[in-house]
Amino acid sequence: MISVSFWAIKNIFLVYPNVMYWYLMRRGAESLSQYQNNGPRDEADRAILCFKLALSYCLLLGKEHKATVPFYLAWSHEAKYKFQRGMRDNQAAIINFREALLLQPSQPFVRLEARHKLVNCLLDRHERDGDVQDLEGATQCCIEALRLCPTGDPDRAIVLNNLGLCLRRWYELHGLIKNLEDAVQCHTNALALHPRKHKNRPSSLINFSSCLNARYEHTGNIQDLHEAIRCLRDALLPHPLEQSVRIKALKNLATCLMTLYTRQGDIRDLEEAIQCLQNALTLHPPGDPAKFILLGNLAVCLQDRYQRKCHIEDLQNSITFNEEVLASTPLGDPARGRMLHNIAACLRGSYTFRGVAQDLERAIECLLEALSLHHPDHQSWHRISGGLAKCLAARYVAQENVTDLEEAIRCYRNALSRCSEGYPGRSGLCASFAESLHTRYELFGDIHDLDEATELSSNALEFYSSSPPNNVGALIILGNCLQTRYRRLRGIQDLEEAIRHYKDADQISEPEHPDRLVALANLAVCLVDQYEHRGAAELLEEAHHHILETIKLLDEDHPILETLQAKLALMYATYGHLLRESPQQRHITDLFQRAVKHKTASVKRRLDIALEWVQVDKGDSVLEAYQRSLELVDQYLLIRSSIITRHQILLNIPPNLASDAAAAAITAGELEKAVEFLEQGKALLWSQMNYYRSPLQRLREVDDELASEFARLSGLLEKSARLQTDNEAPFRSIELEAREYRKTSDAWHKVVGEIRKLDGFESFLFPPTYSNLREAASEGPVVLITISNLRSDVIIVHKDGNPFLLPLAPHVRPQYIADLHSQFSQAVRAAETRKALSAILQVLWEDIVEPVVRKLRELNVEEGSRIWWCPTSHLAILPLHAAGQYRKGQPNLPSLYVSSYTPTLMTLSRSRQTSQSRARSSIPQLLIVAQSSAPNQPKLPSVPVEVAIIEKIVPTKAEHVKLS
């Protein structure tokens, strides 16, 4: 506020306008100078008021004065805007600078400085509002100023710098390389006019370096990047610098160093970039909104250093800075798109570390908003699209929604199509795109996906003149693609290249870096494959060495430990006799046991290992291998709510798993265990049917809240295990993830304990025991038939004592039964079926039923009583109940026993419980299903008559439903 004394002076000099004019001009100039030298903020307002008052005296003065006053008034607004960033001051400055120029000032200083400052104000407003007219106006000002400054004029350098800024802005708008080349030439000419100690040289160096960096991003010429860094370091040499200039130089140097780190992987460049950003942040006054851009960049740098060194504090600081930036970014900020991209990168890093789904969802929201702010031709569009693709790929890994994977691939493809060949981030984009295509190949098996993934990952490596440390991920991805293609096409060259890339990744990685461990594990697998091709024993020894080395470096909760234990066990079981130190069977069993019980491995991964164990174990532990396999299949199905999903899972399970398990148990003399195995296997098969009520469904009927909590915790356990092995997240904190997994696991076990306290759920998730299964034979023997390539047998479960074994003939094997089923199907469809069906029923009698009848007679099972058949494989469709010799005077099964079928023993027991419950009901219930015709089948004319007879027999009080 103007002091009272000043107003008194004003009143005294009212009659002397010329004196008053010069007093106001001098007083305004003093206030403007004080404000620009970090004086009080109200000095800017005082200067503006003085110049506004001086303007009122211009009516009495000459034209020269009329141009000078608006210039200084505009300068005051421009100075205030420069420090306080108020757009009203920017607007006022533009208006007054233009008015001053319209009045054609006679002083050369005013003519040039007005244009110089007007250009800066117009460029700032263009950056904020995007109005191309502001950019056109700024460019025109520069061209006019250049005409006023002939060659040799000391002010020509300023004009050239401004013109270079305008041309670069045109390049950013339209992407025309000619605009950028012209901008570089302008800054080059400006630098030539600024001697080494000139006060404006640092600003010229900063502008020149920005253009060089932009040209590097367009062409990929590394010399431009090195020259930009040299210029910025020169600008920061020890000499007096305006604070704003020093901040800008530090910020730009950090950006260039980060780009160089991405290109060459020298950790020293990353460390220097972090130091530059930290120094720049200390120079920002409190509350300066510009510091949040630096914070965002620093967050990205810290995240990159975390990926390189795995120091957890770097990621924690990155998350903190990210949250600060996000909270402070206004909706109208012109840099919002870029900041949203940086924020999303930090959020994705946070998700990688913490596994919190909200972080990933927020990252996707940020990137979608950033995309909406830019046209697809904008220079940042491909970066944002690539970031979105990475987030969608990560969400696919967590949620297994194929739509996310497809959308990620689409975003990758769009991003690659819009970034130049020389763009430094193209390599990482290619590698990530390749990884998603490889994932889709593993889902659907399309060889085109695998070929494209291999080509992309190969292109990612070709960008570099050497393999930098931060390129380990690309080496591993290419190795994975080649290894997969070798297994598909068996081309030895693919295998050898995969080995070479894994070895390169090993060489350039930090000794205990997570990626190195992955590379060593994959290398060991490839070496075993190479041994199978070449037969050189030293390859096995090298693979053995790499697996042992990797296991030693892993924490006991590391997510890939169980994979390595399983690989080592498989190697010992298959090639142990070829190693210098031949392992004992006990050691192989111990490795498999630890692998299938691993705390943080997914159920699916442990199931795969258990199935591998079954294939190679021929010793005493094979029953444990089968037991673990069946239990893990049960667990894996239990947490899948979709019937289709359960069906797809079962398609990938060996179809004779339960029968082979039972055969192994019979061979070992464990007949009761064989019955338990068969029950588990048949229950798994029936779990895919609509009408089969899984334990979880039955639990919901009793306690829906407890069932929901069990399902939630089961999903968290499986998701956590998937995230640990996600290639998109190779730098996750193993300690934190293992701690979170154990916490969830403890809660899961607590809930399971609560479930087992419920009536009827005492054995929840426990495999059924023979003592429970035997209850199914309380009303008659149950005949189990197991068909396996190992052996085929009949097991008769009787209500008293142990089960009885009846070995079948050696020729009764799965293929034999499948052929019999095929013959039966053809006979049913044929016109003359009686003779063909009789032949099949005779075969069933001779091979299976007649031996069972003899055994039932030995067990004193009375003829005419009821027996239950519980067959496996194709026998479940064959008419065992109708088997017989069908010769005159010879018995057939229907004349000896009443046959019924049951899918499982527990199903039979539960059906009896249900029947008893309904029998106690006062109103009997009956369902009648009547079908007299079917497509392509002969009609059954007596069906209506039979239904009528049944309805007459049913008591009148009974409720019955007829479906026809």
QUIBEL-V937654 format. One record per residue. N is the residue number from 0. OMEGA is omega in degrees with one decimal (999 if undefined). NEAR is the number of other ideal C-beta (glycine too) atoms within 10 Angstrom. Layout:
BEGIN
N,OMEGA,NEAR  N,OMEGA,NEAR
END
This chain:
BEGIN
0,-180.0,8  1,-177.6,14  2,-179.6,9  3,-179.1,8  4,179.0,8  5,178.9,16  6,177.9,10  7,177.9,10  8,-179.7,13  9,-178.4,14  10,179.6,10  11,-173.9,11  12,179.4,16  13,-176.8,8  14,-179.6,8  15,-173.7,11  16,-178.3,15  17,179.0,12  18,-179.5,12  19,178.8,20  20,-178.0,21  21,177.1,16  22,-180.0,19  23,179.4,23  24,-180.0,19  25,-179.8,12  26,177.8,20  27,179.1,25  28,177.9,16  29,179.7,15  30,178.9,23  31,179.7,24  32,179.0,13  33,-179.4,15  34,-178.9,23  35,177.5,18  36,175.7,8  37,175.4,9  38,180.0,15  39,-177.5,11  40,-176.7,10  41,176.6,12  42,177.7,21  43,178.0,24  44,178.6,16  45,179.1,23  46,179.9,27  47,-179.6,24  48,179.5,19  49,-178.4,26  50,175.3,27  51,178.0,15  52,179.2,19  53,-178.9,24  54,-178.6,20  55,179.8,13  56,-175.4,19  57,179.1,19  58,-177.3,9  59,-174.1,10  60,-175.9,16  61,-178.5,10  62,-178.5,12  63,179.7,14  64,-179.8,20  65,178.3,17  66,-175.1,22  67,-175.3,24  68,177.3,27  69,178.7,24  70,-179.2,25  71,174.6,23  72,177.2,27  73,179.5,28  74,180.0,25  75,177.2,30  76,-179.5,27  77,178.8,21  78,178.3,21  79,177.4,25  80,-176.4,23  81,-177.4,19  82,-174.6,16  83,172.8,10  84,176.3,14  85,-175.0,12  86,175.7,13  87,177.2,10  88,177.3,22  89,-180.0,21  90,-180.0,14  91,179.0,20  92,-179.9,27  93,-178.5,22  94,-175.4,15  95,174.9,25  96,179.3,28  97,178.5,18  98,179.3,18  99,-179.3,26  100,177.9,20  101,-179.9,10  102,175.8,19  103,-179.3,12  104,-178.1,22  105,-178.8,12  106,177.1,13  107,180.0,12  108,-178.5,11  109,-178.7,21  110,-177.2,21  111,-176.0,20  112,178.1,20  113,178.7,26  114,179.9,24  115,-177.3,18  116,176.9,22  117,178.1,26  118,-179.1,26  119,179.6,18  120,179.2,26  121,178.6,26  122,177.7,20  123,-179.6,21  124,176.6,23  125,179.0,21  126,-178.8,14  127,-171.8,16  128,-180.0,13  129,-178.8,12  130,-176.2,12  131,178.0,12  132,176.0,11  133,179.6,21  134,177.2,20  135,179.2,14  136,179.0,21  137,-179.8,24  138,179.1,20  139,177.2,14  140,-179.1,24  141,-179.6,24  142,178.2,12  143,-179.7,14  144,-179.4,24  145,177.2,17  146,179.4,8  147,-176.7,14  148,178.6,19  149,179.0,8  150,-178.7,7  151,177.8,7  152,-178.1,15  153,-179.7,11  154,-176.9,17  155,-179.5,19  156,179.6,23  157,-178.6,24  158,178.6,25  159,177.3,26  160,179.8,25  161,179.0,26  162,176.0,25  163,177.8,26  164,179.8,21  165,-179.9,26  166,177.8,24  167,177.9,23  168,175.6,20  169,177.0,19  170,179.7,22  171,-177.3,16  172,-173.2,17  173,177.3,11  174,179.5,15  175,-175.7,12  176,179.6,13  177,177.2,11  178,-179.3,18  179,177.9,23  180,177.8,15  181,178.1,18  182,178.3,26  183,-179.9,20  184,178.0,15  185,-179.0,26  186,176.4,27  187,178.6,15  188,179.3,17  189,179.2,25  190,179.7,20  191,180.0,11  192,-179.8,21  193,176.7,20  194,-170.1,8  195,-175.5,8  196,179.2,7  197,-175.8,14  198,-178.5,12  199,-177.5,16  200,179.0,20  201,179.0,24  202,178.2,22  203,178.6,25  204,-179.9,26  205,179.9,23  206,179.0,25  207,-178.8,24  208,178.7,27  209,178.4,23  210,178.5,25  211,178.9,27  212,177.5,21  213,179.3,20  214,175.4,23  215,-179.7,24  216,-179.7,19  217,-173.2,20  218,-177.2,16  219,179.1,17  220,-174.0,13  221,179.8,16  222,176.7,10  223,-179.3,22  224,178.0,23  225,179.5,14  226,177.6,18  227,179.1,28  228,179.0,21  229,179.1,14  230,-178.1,26  231,175.5,28  232,176.9,15  233,179.8,14  234,-177.1,25  235,179.0,19  236,-173.8,11  237,168.5,5  238,-175.4,11  239,179.9,8  240,170.2,17  241,-176.6,12  242,-179.0,11  243,178.5,14  244,179.8,18  245,179.1,18  246,-178.6,21  247,179.3,21  248,178.9,24  249,-179.8,24  250,-178.6,20  251,178.0,23  252,177.9,26  253,179.3,26  254,-179.6,20  255,179.5,27  256,176.9,26  257,177.5,22  258,179.2,21  259,177.2,23  260,177.8,25  261,-177.3,18  262,-169.9,22  263,174.9,18  264,178.6,19  265,-175.5,15  266,179.2,16  267,175.9,10  268,178.7,20  269,179.5,23  270,179.2,14  271,178.2,19  272,178.7,26  273,179.3,20  274,178.1,15  275,-178.8,26  276,178.4,27  277,177.2,14  278,179.9,17  279,-179.5,24  280,179.7,18  281,-178.4,9  282,-178.3,14  283,175.3,17  284,179.7,10  285,178.0,5  286,179.6,6  287,-177.8,14  288,-177.8,12  289,-177.3,15  290,-177.1,21  291,173.7,20  292,177.4,19  293,178.7,24  294,178.0,22  295,178.0,28  296,178.8,25  297,177.9,25  298,178.6,29  299,179.6,22  300,-180.0,26  301,177.0,26  302,178.1,26  303,178.9,22  304,174.7,21  305,179.5,22  306,-179.0,19  307,-172.5,19  308,178.0,14  309,173.1,17  310,-170.3,12  311,-179.0,13  312,177.3,9  313,-179.4,21  314,177.9,25  315,176.9,15  316,178.4,17  317,179.1,27  318,179.8,20  319,179.5,14  320,179.0,26  321,-179.5,28  322,176.7,16  323,-179.0,15  324,-177.8,23  325,-178.1,19  326,-173.1,8  327,-176.0,14  328,179.5,20  329,-177.5,7  330,-176.8,6  331,-177.7,9  332,-178.9,16  333,-179.6,15  334,-174.3,15  335,-179.7,17  336,179.8,21  337,-178.8,19  338,177.3,22  339,178.4,27  340,178.6,23  341,179.4,27  342,179.9,25  343,178.6,28  344,178.3,24  345,179.0,26  346,177.5,28  347,174.6,24  348,176.7,26  349,178.0,24  350,178.4,25  351,-176.9,23  352,-171.8,22  353,-179.1,18  354,-179.9,23  355,-173.6,12  356,-179.0,13  357,178.2,11  358,-178.8,22  359,179.5,22  360,178.2,14  361,177.8,20  362,179.3,28  363,177.9,20  364,179.2,14  365,-177.1,28  366,176.6,29  367,177.1,14  368,178.9,15  369,178.2,25  370,-178.9,21  371,-178.5,10  372,-174.5,16  373,171.5,17  374,179.4,8  375,178.4,11  376,179.9,10  377,-173.8,17  378,-179.2,19  379,-171.9,15  380,-176.6,20  381,176.8,23  382,-177.9,24  383,179.6,26  384,177.2,25  385,176.7,26  386,177.4,26  387,178.8,25  388,179.6,25  389,179.2,24  390,179.0,28  391,177.5,24  392,177.6,24  393,178.8,23  394,175.8,23  395,-179.7,24  396,-177.2,18  397,-170.6,19  398,177.7,15  399,174.3,14  400,-174.6,12  401,178.8,12  402,177.6,11  403,179.7,20  404,179.7,20  405,-179.9,14  406,176.8,17  407,178.9,28  408,178.4,21  409,179.8,13  410,177.0,25  411,-176.8,27  412,178.1,15  413,-179.3,17  414,-179.6,24  415,-178.1,19  416,-175.3,10  417,176.0,18  418,-175.1,21  419,-179.7,15  420,-176.9,10  421,-178.6,16  422,-173.1,21  423,179.2,21  424,-177.4,17  425,-178.6,20  426,179.0,22  427,178.4,18  428,178.7,23  429,-177.6,26  430,179.9,23  431,177.5,26  432,179.3,28  433,-178.7,27  434,178.7,25  435,177.0,26  436,177.5,28  437,177.4,24  438,179.9,20  439,176.5,21  440,-179.9,22  441,177.7,12  442,-169.3,13  443,175.5,9  444,179.3,10  445,-175.6,12  446,178.4,11  447,175.9,9  448,-178.7,21  449,178.8,22  450,179.8,14  451,177.9,20  452,179.5,28  453,-179.9,23  454,-179.2,15  455,-179.6,25  456,175.6,29  457,176.8,17  458,179.2,19  459,-179.5,24  460,-177.4,18  461,-180.0,9  462,-175.2,20  463,175.2,15  464,174.3,9  465,-177.7,9  466,-178.5,17  467,-178.4,18  468,-178.1,18  469,179.3,23  470,-178.9,24  471,-179.2,27  472,179.6,23  473,177.4,28  474,-179.2,27  475,179.3,27  476,178.3,27  477,176.5,30  478,179.2,26  479,-179.9,23  480,-178.6,29  481,179.0,27  482,178.6,22  483,-179.6,18  484,176.0,23  485,-178.5,22  486,178.4,11  487,-172.2,13  488,177.8,10  489,175.4,11  490,-174.3,12  491,179.1,12  492,176.8,10  493,-179.1,21  494,-178.4,22  495,176.6,14  496,178.4,21  497,178.7,27  498,-179.1,22  499,-179.1,16  500,177.0,28  501,177.8,29  502,175.9,17  503,178.8,20  504,177.7,28  505,-175.4,20  506,-172.1,13  507,180.0,20  508,169.8,20  509,-172.9,14  510,-176.0,8  511,179.6,10  512,-178.9,21  513,-179.2,22  514,178.9,22  515,179.8,21  516,177.0,24  517,-179.8,24  518,179.6,27  519,179.5,23  520,179.7,20  521,178.4,22  522,-179.7,26  523,179.2,25  524,-179.8,20  525,179.5,26  526,175.6,25  527,176.6,20  528,-179.8,20  529,176.2,21  530,179.6,20  531,179.8,13  532,-173.1,13  533,178.8,12  534,179.7,10  535,-174.3,12  536,-178.2,13  537,176.9,10  538,176.5,20  539,179.9,23  540,179.4,16  541,177.2,18  542,178.1,25  543,179.9,23  544,-177.5,13  545,179.3,24  546,-179.8,23  547,179.5,12  548,-178.5,13  549,179.6,24  550,180.0,19  551,-176.5,7  552,-173.7,14  553,169.6,18  554,-176.2,11  555,179.0,10  556,-177.5,18  557,-172.6,23  558,179.3,27  559,-178.5,22  560,-177.0,23  561,177.3,26  562,-179.2,23  563,177.3,23  564,179.1,23  565,178.4,24  566,179.4,23  567,178.6,23  568,178.3,26  569,178.7,21  570,179.7,25  571,-176.8,23  572,-174.9,21  573,-172.3,14  574,-176.1,18  575,-178.1,19  576,179.9,8  577,-180.0,14  578,-179.1,15  579,178.0,8  580,-176.8,8  581,-176.8,10  582,175.1,18  583,-179.3,10  584,-179.5,15  585,179.6,11  586,178.0,12  587,179.6,22  588,-179.6,21  589,178.2,15  590,178.5,25  591,-179.3,28  592,180.0,16  593,-178.6,16  594,-176.8,26  595,178.3,26  596,-174.1,12  597,-170.3,22  598,-171.5,14  599,177.4,25  600,179.2,27  601,177.1,21  602,-179.5,20  603,-178.7,16  604,179.6,23  605,176.6,23  606,178.5,24  607,179.9,20  608,179.7,29  609,178.3,23  610,174.2,20  611,178.7,20  612,179.5,27  613,-175.0,21  614,-172.0,12  615,-175.0,17  616,176.8,21  617,-175.2,10  618,-175.1,12  619,-175.5,11  620,-176.1,19  621,178.7,20  622,176.3,18  623,178.1,17  624,177.4,25  625,-179.5,27  626,179.4,19  627,-179.3,23  628,-178.2,29  629,178.3,25  630,-177.9,19  631,173.6,20  632,-179.8,24  633,179.4,20  634,-177.0,17  635,178.4,20  636,-173.2,21  637,-176.1,19  638,176.2,16  639,-174.6,20  640,-175.8,12  641,177.6,10  642,179.1,14  643,179.2,9  644,179.2,14  645,178.8,20  646,179.5,14  647,177.8,12  648,-178.2,19  649,177.9,17  650,-179.5,9  651,177.1,10  652,177.3,19  653,-172.6,13  654,-177.9,14  655,-176.1,19  656,-177.6,21  657,179.4,29  658,177.6,27  659,177.6,23  660,178.6,28  661,179.2,33  662,178.5,22  663,179.0,23  664,178.0,23  665,179.1,23  666,179.9,14  667,179.3,13  668,-179.4,9  669,-174.1,15  670,178.6,19  671,176.7,17  672,177.4,21  673,178.0,28  674,179.5,27  675,178.4,24  676,-179.8,28  677,179.0,24  678,178.6,27  679,-177.6,23  680,-178.8,27  681,176.8,23  682,177.2,23  683,-179.6,21  684,-176.3,17  685,-178.4,16  686,179.6,22  687,-174.9,20  688,-179.7,12  689,-172.8,6  690,176.6,5  691,179.8,16  692,180.0,16  693,177.8,19  694,-179.8,18  695,177.8,19  696,178.7,12  697,178.4,14  698,179.9,21  699,179.5,17  700,-178.4,9  701,-177.5,13  702,-175.3,15  703,-178.8,10  704,179.3,8  705,178.1,18  706,179.4,19  707,178.6,13  708,176.8,17  709,-179.8,24  710,-180.0,17  711,-179.3,14  712,177.3,20  713,178.0,20  714,178.5,15  715,179.0,18  716,-178.1,20  717,178.9,18  718,179.8,18  719,179.3,20  720,179.0,23  721,-178.4,17  722,-178.6,23  723,-177.8,22  724,-179.4,19  725,178.4,18  726,176.1,19  727,-176.1,23  728,-174.6,20  729,-173.6,17  730,177.8,19  731,176.4,22  732,-178.5,18  733,-178.2,19  734,-179.0,12  735,-177.4,13  736,179.2,22  737,179.3,19  738,178.3,12  739,-179.7,17  740,-179.9,22  741,179.0,13  742,178.2,11  743,179.9,18  744,178.0,16  745,178.4,11  746,179.2,15  747,-179.7,17  748,178.2,10  749,178.8,12  750,178.0,18  751,176.9,16  752,177.6,10  753,179.8,14  754,-177.0,21  755,175.3,13  756,-178.9,10  757,179.0,13  758,-179.8,6  759,-179.2,11  760,-178.1,18  761,-178.1,11  762,-179.2,13  763,-179.1,19  764,173.7,14  765,173.4,10  766,-178.1,15  767,177.5,17  768,-177.6,14  769,-179.2,17  770,176.2,8  771,-176.7,16  772,-177.2,23  773,179.8,21  774,179.2,16  775,-178.6,25  776,-177.0,21  777,-178.9,11  778,179.1,14  779,-176.6,19  780,175.6,22  781,-176.1,26  782,176.4,25  783,178.1,25  784,178.9,25  785,-179.2,30  786,-178.0,25  787,174.5,22  788,178.3,12  789,177.0,16  790,177.7,19  791,-173.8,28  792,168.7,22  793,174.9,20  794,179.7,21  795,177.6,20  796,-177.6,24  797,-176.4,16  798,-178.3,13  799,170.7,7  800,-175.0,8  801,175.9,12  802,-179.3,19  803,-177.2,17  804,176.9,14  805,179.9,17  806,177.1,12  807,-177.1,18  808,-176.8,12  809,-177.4,9  810,179.5,9  811,-177.3,20  812,-176.1,16  813,-177.8,19  814,178.2,11  815,179.6,17  816,178.3,24  817,177.6,14  818,179.2,11  819,177.9,18  820,178.4,17  821,178.0,11  822,179.6,16  823,179.7,22  824,179.2,13  825,-179.5,12  826,-179.7,17  827,-178.1,13  828,-176.6,10  829,180.0,12  830,178.4,5  831,-170.8,8  832,-168.9,14  833,-175.9,10  834,-179.0,9  835,179.4,15  836,178.9,18  837,179.8,16  838,-179.9,13  839,179.9,21  840,176.6,23  841,178.3,18  842,178.7,17  843,178.8,22  844,-174.4,23  845,-173.8,13  846,-171.6,18  847,-167.0,26  848,-177.2,26  849,174.6,17  850,179.1,16  851,179.3,23  852,179.1,20  853,-179.2,11  854,179.0,17  855,177.2,23  856,177.3,12  857,-179.3,11  858,177.9,13  859,173.7,6  860,-173.5,19  861,174.9,9  862,-176.3,12  863,178.4,9  864,-173.5,13  865,173.5,12  866,-179.6,21  867,176.2,20  868,177.1,20  869,-174.9,26  870,176.8,22  871,177.2,23  872,-175.8,20  873,177.7,19  874,-179.3,22  875,-178.4,17  876,-178.6,12  877,-174.7,22  878,178.2,14  879,-176.2,21  880,-177.3,18  881,-176.5,18  882,178.2,25  883,-179.6,21  884,180.0,16  885,171.5,15  886,-176.6,10  887,177.7,5  888,-179.0,5  889,-176.9,11  890,170.4,14  891,-175.5,16  892,-179.5,24  893,179.6,12  894,-177.9,10  895,-176.5,18  896,173.8,22  897,-175.0,14  898,170.1,18  899,180.0,15  900,172.4,12  901,179.4,18  902,177.9,16  903,178.3,24  904,-178.8,27  905,177.1,19  906,178.7,18  907,179.6,21  908,-178.4,19  909,179.7,15  910,177.7,12  911,178.1,14  912,179.0,11  913,179.7,10  914,179.6,10  915,179.5,9  916,179.8,9  917,-179.9,11  918,179.3,8  919,178.8,7  920,-178.1,9  921,-177.0,5  922,176.4,9  923,-180.0,13  924,-178.5,10  925,174.6,14  926,177.7,9  927,176.9,14  928,-176.3,9  929,178.2,13  930,-176.0,10  931,-179.8,13  932,178.6,10  933,-179.4,9  934,176.2,4  935,179.5,5  936,177.5,10  937,-178.9,8  938,175.8,9  939,-171.3,13  940,-173.6,9  941,-176.5,10  942,-179.9,14  943,179.6,12  944,-178.4,9  945,178.4,13  946,179.9,16  947,178.9,9  948,-179.7,10  949,-179.0,14  950,177.0,13  951,-178.5,7  952,-176.5,8  953,178.3,13  954,-176.2,9  955,-178.3,4  956,-177.3,8  957,173.2,12  958,177.0,11  959,179.5,13  960,-179.9,9  961,175.5,12  962,-179.1,8  963,999,10
END
